[in-house]
Amino acid sequence: MKAQIVRIGNSRGVRLPKAVIEQAGLTEEVELEVRGNTVVIAAIRRARAGWADAARALAAADGGSLLDPGTRTQFDQDEWRW
């Protein structure tokens, strides 16, 4: 798809059609990256996006056990009281 670069004050911009914005999942803020001579406009990923789904899948796959066994600390032995 071709688009025009337009003047916006001292800057330049590209108008994106609504269908492209919706298809890419773009919101008010986007991430810009330059790769060689290509400008990439991407939706901002939320921190820890997908972690909940991954945790559910892990729990379903192996019963949700921890990767490492719990390790007792000095606090556990000396200070912690039930």
C-alpha positions in Angstrom: 0.0 0.0 0.0 1.3 3.4 -0.9 0.9 6.5 1.3 1.9 10.2 1.2 4.3 11.8 3.6 2.6 15.0 4.7 3.9 18.1 6.6 2.9 18.5 10.2 4.5 21.7 11.4 8.3 21.1 11.2 7.8 17.4 11.1 6.4 14.9 8.6 3.8 12.3 9.1 2.1 9.4 7.3 -1.7 9.0 7.4 -2.7 5.4 8.2 -6.1 4.2 7.0 -8.5 3.2 9.8 -8.5 -0.4 8.6 -4.7 -0.6 8.9 -4.8 0.8 12.4 -7.4 -1.7 13.5 -5.7 -4.6 11.8 -2.4 -3.8 13.5 -4.0 -3.2 16.9 -2.6 0.3 17.1 -3.7 2.8 19.8 -2.8 6.4 20.7 0.9 5.4 21.3 3.0 3.3 19.0 6.6 2.0 19.0 8.8 3.3 16.1 11.9 1.4 15.0 14.3 1.9 12.1 15.6 -1.3 10.5 18.0 -0.4 7.7 16.0 1.8 5.4 12.6 0.6 6.8 10.5 2.3 9.4 8.5 -0.1 11.5 5.4 1.2 13.4 4.2 -1.3 16.0 1.7 -1.5 18.8 3.2 -1.0 22.2 3.3 -4.3 24.0 2.2 -4.3 27.6 4.7 -5.4 30.2 4.3 -9.1 30.9 1.7 -9.5 28.1 0.8 -13.1 27.7 2.3 -14.2 31.1 -1.1 -15.2 32.5 -1.9 -17.5 29.5 1.6 -19.0 29.7 1.2 -19.7 33.4 -2.1 -21.4 32.8 -0.7 -23.5 30.0 2.3 -24.5 32.2 0.0 -25.4 35.1 -2.1 -27.6 32.8 0.9 -29.3 31.3 2.8 -30.3 34.5 0.4 -29.6 37.4 1.9 -26.2 38.1 5.0 -27.3 40.0 7.8 -24.9 40.4 10.9 -25.2 38.3 13.2 -25.2 41.4 12.4 -26.5 44.8 11.8 -23.9 47.6 14.9 -22.8 49.5 14.7 -22.0 53.2 16.5 -18.9 54.3 17.8 -17.8 57.7 14.6 -15.7 58.0 12.5 -18.9 57.6 14.5 -20.6 60.3 14.9 -17.8 62.9 12.3 -15.1 62.4 9.2 -16.5 60.8 6.4 -17.6 63.2 3.0 -19.0 62.2 
